[in-house]
Amino acid sequence: MKKILLDFHVVKNQEQLQDYLALMFGFPDYYGKNLDALYDMLTELTEDTCVGVFGTEETDGDGRLAKYLRRVSRVFQDAEEENPHLCVIFQEFERNFEGGEGELL
């Protein structure tokens, strides 16, 4: 199983975030660096992949990055529901059960 840890504390804007995702996942050069392209890449993964997501609650001066991070998180959740090879674990405990089929043990 492939394991990827994403720390969004290291990004300062949407462009950096998309570059970071492309680097961490090893996306091809044709990756479109937008949310639709991210969803496509995540749902096309064929290797079992576990992704840890940290730093999604960061805020910036005008809140644009924080809003975008929420949208990125939703893309990860939606892709996880679609792709049985993808497992996403968020730093924020509750987010792991939003719209998903997770269970508290």
C-alpha positions in Angstrom: 0.0 0.0 0.0 1.2 3.4 -0.9 1.1 6.0 1.9 1.1 9.8 1.3 1.1 12.4 4.1 -0.1 15.8 3.0 0.7 18.8 5.2 -1.1 21.8 3.8 0.7 24.1 6.3 3.4 24.4 3.7 1.3 26.1 1.0 0.3 29.7 0.9 -2.1 29.8 -2.1 -4.1 27.7 -4.5 -1.3 27.5 -7.1 1.2 26.2 -4.5 -1.3 23.7 -3.2 -1.9 22.3 -6.7 1.9 22.1 -7.4 2.3 20.4 -4.0 -0.4 17.8 -4.8 1.2 17.1 -8.2 4.6 16.6 -6.6 3.3 14.4 -3.7 1.2 12.1 -5.9 3.6 12.1 -8.8 0.8 13.3 -11.2 1.8 13.5 -14.9 2.7 16.8 -16.6 -0.8 17.0 -18.1 -2.4 17.3 -14.7 -4.7 20.3 -15.0 -4.1 21.6 -11.5 -7.7 22.3 -10.6 -10.3 20.5 -8.5 -11.9 18.5 -11.4 -8.4 17.3 -12.5 -7.6 16.3 -8.9 -10.8 14.3 -8.7 -10.0 12.6 -11.9 -6.5 11.7 -10.8 -7.7 10.4 -7.4 -10.5 8.3 -8.9 -8.1 6.8 -11.4 -5.6 5.5 -8.8 -5.2 1.7 -9.2 -2.7 1.1 -6.4 -4.1 0.9 -2.8 -3.2 4.4 -1.5 -3.7 5.8 2.0 -3.6 9.6 2.3 -3.2 11.5 5.6 -4.4 15.1 5.3 -3.2 17.7 7.7 -3.5 21.5 7.9 -6.9 21.9 6.2 -8.0 24.4 8.9 -5.4 27.0 8.1 -6.6 30.5 7.5 -5.1 33.2 5.4 -5.6 36.9 5.4 -8.8 37.0 3.3 -9.9 33.4 3.9 -9.6 32.3 0.3 -7.1 29.5 1.0 -9.1 28.2 3.9 -12.2 28.1 1.6 -10.2 26.3 -1.1 -8.8 23.8 1.4 -12.4 22.9 2.4 -13.2 22.3 -1.3 -10.1 20.2 -1.7 -11.1 18.1 1.3 -14.5 17.5 -0.2 -12.8 16.3 -3.4 -10.8 13.9 -1.4 -14.0 12.6 0.4 -15.9 12.3 -2.9 -13.0 10.5 -4.6 -12.6 8.1 -1.6 -16.3 7.1 -2.0 -15.7 6.5 -5.7 -12.4 4.7 -5.7 -12.0 1.5 -3.5 -8.2 1.9 -3.8 -8.2 5.2 -2.0 -8.3 5.7 1.8 -8.2 9.3 3.2 -7.7 10.1 6.8 -8.1 13.7 8.0 -6.4 15.3 11.0 -9.8 16.5 12.2 -11.4 13.5 13.6 -15.0 14.4 12.7 -14.1 15.1 9.1 -13.4 11.4 8.7 -17.1 10.6 9.0 -18.6 13.4 6.9 -20.7 11.8 4.2 -18.7 8.6 4.5 -19.5 5.1 5.8 -16.9 5.2 8.6 -17.7 3.7 12.0 -16.6 4.6 15.4 -15.2 1.6 17.2 
